[in-house]
């Protein structure tokens, strides 16, 4: 009950209330704390790998956790086909995410100004994020290498959905292998920490750009639009 009922609901509550509190009382801190000005070469390589990789990871989890097994079978997708597709894309996405994260961490550790801008909060966030990804990827890889892959759509997925149905069934998670259990606990810990880290920038979108009025530029001298000659030295004050 503590691990598979209390902790999930506590994490969800912290995630929601924490974001509301952060947005209301720390709008100026709602930022990525970008360090692009300090170094750009490694960032241009590591950032796309990490962000596109993690996007695929999220989409894979949405499909695996929220779509019941009966739905994929109803459209004619066999368990073998689903498993092959999920494992292939999962390993590819996980490898891209970890490679990008490794580059970003190397950049953060070796570039002086970037390292100086790294806070203790950032370090905790990296540990939780990378740890969660490693546990999930490691469980998938080890299960397939040993030829004993666990069908999480019969345990983890229905348990996850039962949380949101407000009818949690902890017995389902108890039947899952220890690797999946550790991955899930790490994920709930990450979600609870999320509102208090730079990860809040995931929910930032420039929606104001669609309703922002146009910026109108006018020349100072009528009749000479864009033809004003440059003056040397100080201009005369009138």
C-alpha positions in Angstrom: 0.0 0.0 0.0 2.9 2.4 0.8 4.9 1.7 -2.4 2.1 1.2 -4.9 -0.7 3.4 -3.6 0.5 6.1 -1.2 3.7 7.1 -3.0 2.0 7.4 -6.5 -0.8 9.7 -5.1 1.7 11.7 -3.1 3.9 12.2 -6.1 0.9 13.2 -8.3 -0.3 15.7 -5.7 3.2 17.2 -5.3 3.6 17.4 -9.1 0.3 19.3 -9.6 0.4 21.6 -6.5 4.1 22.2 -6.9 3.7 23.5 -10.4 0.8 25.8 -9.4 2.9 27.1 -6.5 6.0 27.6 -8.7 4.1 29.4 -11.3 2.4 31.7 -8.8 5.3 32.6 -6.6 8.4 32.0 -8.8 7.6 33.1 -12.3 11.1 34.6 -12.8 12.6 31.2 -11.8 10.4 29.4 -14.3 13.3 29.0 -16.8 15.7 26.5 -18.4 18.6 28.5 -16.9 20.1 28.3 -20.4 23.9 28.3 -20.8 24.0 28.6 -24.5 26.0 31.9 -24.4 28.9 30.1 -22.6 29.3 27.3 -25.0 27.5 26.2 -28.2 29.5 23.5 -30.0 28.7 20.6 -27.6 25.3 22.0 -26.9 24.3 21.8 -30.6 25.2 18.1 -30.6 24.0 16.9 -27.2 20.7 18.9 -26.9 18.9 17.6 -30.0 20.0 14.0 -29.2 18.7 14.3 -25.6 15.5 16.2 -26.4 14.4 14.2 -29.4 15.3 11.0 -27.6 13.4 11.8 -24.5 10.4 12.8 -26.6 10.4 9.3 -28.2 10.7 7.8 -24.7 7.7 9.7 -23.5 5.6 8.7 -26.5 6.6 5.1 -26.1 5.5 5.2 -22.4 2.2 6.8 -23.3 1.5 4.1 -25.8 2.7 1.3 -23.5 1.0 2.4 -20.4 -2.3 4.0 -21.6 -3.2 1.8 -24.5 -4.6 -1.6 -23.3 -3.2 -4.8 -24.8 -6.7 -5.7 -26.0 -6.8 -2.6 -28.2 -3.6 -3.5 -30.2 -4.8 -7.0 -30.6 -8.2 -5.7 -31.8 -6.5 -3.9 -34.7 -4.5 -7.1 -35.7 -1.2 -6.4 -34.0 0.3 -9.5 -32.5 2.1 -9.6 -29.2 5.4 -10.5 -31.1 5.0 -7.5 -33.5 4.2 -5.1 -30.6 7.1 -6.4 -28.5 9.6 -6.2 -31.4 8.5 -2.6 -32.3 8.5 -1.4 -28.7 11.9 -2.9 -27.8 13.5 -1.6 -31.0 12.2 1.9 -30.7 12.7 1.9 -26.9 16.4 0.9 -27.1 17.0 3.4 -29.9 15.3 6.3 -28.0 17.0 5.3 -24.8 20.4 5.2 -26.4 19.9 8.6 -28.0 18.7 10.1 -24.8 21.6 8.7 -22.7 24.2 9.8 -25.4 22.8 13.3 -25.5 22.7 13.4 -21.7 26.3 12.2 -21.5 27.4 15.0 -23.8 25.5 17.6 -21.9 26.9 16.4 -18.5 30.4 16.4 -20.0 29.9 19.9 -21.2 28.6 21.0 -17.9 31.5 19.5 -16.0 34.3 20.6 -18.3 33.2 24.1 -19.4 34.1 26.5 -16.6 31.3 29.0 -16.9 28.7 26.3 -17.4 29.9 24.4 -14.4 29.8 27.6 -12.3 26.2 28.0 -13.3 25.3 24.5 -12.2 23.3 24.4 -8.9 22.9 21.6 -6.4 19.3 21.4 -7.6 20.6 20.7 -11.2 22.8 17.9 -9.9 19.9 16.2 -8.1 17.7 16.5 -11.2 20.4 14.9 -13.4 20.8 12.0 -11.0 17.0 11.3 -10.8 16.5 11.7 -14.5 19.5 9.6 -15.7 18.8 7.1 -13.0 15.2 6.6 -14.1 16.2 6.2 -17.7 19.0 3.8 -16.9 16.7 1.6 -14.8 14.1 1.5 -17.6 16.5 0.8 -20.4 18.5 -1.7 -18.3 15.4 -3.7 -17.4 14.4 -3.9 -21.1 17.8 -4.8 -22.4 18.5 -7.4 -19.7 15.1 -9.0 -20.1 15.6 -9.5 -23.8 19.2 -10.6 -23.5 18.2 -13.3 -21.1 15.3 -14.2 -23.3 12.9 -13.6 -20.4 11.2 -10.3 -21.3 8.4 -9.3 -18.9 5.0 -8.4 -20.5 4.5 -5.1 -18.6 1.2 -4.6 -20.3 -0.3 -7.3 -18.0 1.1 -5.8 -14.7 2.6 -2.3 -14.8 0.2 -0.8 -17.4 -3.1 -1.9 -15.8 -1.7 -0.9 -12.4 -0.8 2.5 -13.7 -4.3 3.0 -15.2 -5.9 1.9 -12.0 -4.2 4.7 -10.2 -6.1 7.2 -12.3 -9.3 5.2 -12.1 -9.0 5.8 -8.3 -9.1 2.0 -7.9 -5.4 1.1 -7.3 -4.5 -2.5 -7.5 -1.1 -2.9 -5.8 -1.1 -6.7 -6.4 -0.3 -6.0 -10.1 2.9 -4.2 -9.3 3.8 -6.8 -6.7 3.9 -9.4 -9.6 6.3 -7.3 -11.7 10.0 -7.9 -11.6 12.2 -5.9 -9.3 13.7 -3.9 -12.2 10.3 -2.6 -13.2 9.5 -1.8 -9.6 12.7 0.2 -9.1 12.1 2.1 -12.4 8.5 3.0 -11.4 9.7 4.2 -7.9 12.4 6.3 -9.5 9.9 7.8 -11.9 7.5 8.8 -9.1 10.5 10.4 -7.2 11.4 12.3 -10.3 7.8 13.6 -10.8 7.7 14.8 -7.2 10.9 16.7 -7.6 9.9 18.0 -11.1 8.1 21.3 -10.0 11.1 22.4 -8.0 13.7 22.0 -10.8 14.4 23.4 -14.3 12.2 20.7 -15.7 9.3 23.0 -15.4 10.3 24.5 -18.8 8.7 21.5 -20.4 5.3 23.3 -19.9 6.5 26.6 -21.3 5.1 27.5 -24.7 5.2 30.9 -26.4 1.5 31.0 -26.9 1.5 34.8 -26.6 3.2 35.1 -29.9 -0.1 34.2 -31.7 -2.0 37.1 -30.1 0.9 39.6 -29.7 0.4 42.8 -31.9 2.7 43.5 -34.7 5.8 45.6 -34.1 5.8 48.6 -36.4 9.1 50.2 -37.4 9.0 53.8 -38.6 11.8 56.0 -40.0 12.6 59.2 -38.1 12.5 61.2 -41.3 9.4 61.0 -43.5 10.2 60.4 -47.2 13.5 58.8 -46.5 12.4 55.3 -45.4 15.5 53.1 -45.0 17.8 55.7 -46.7 19.1 57.5 -43.8 22.8 58.1 -44.1 25.1 57.1 -41.3 26.8 59.9 -39.4 30.3 59.7 -38.1 30.9 60.6 -34.5 28.3 62.1 -32.2 25.0 63.2 -33.6 23.7 66.7 -32.9 21.1 66.8 -30.1 18.1 68.9 -31.0 
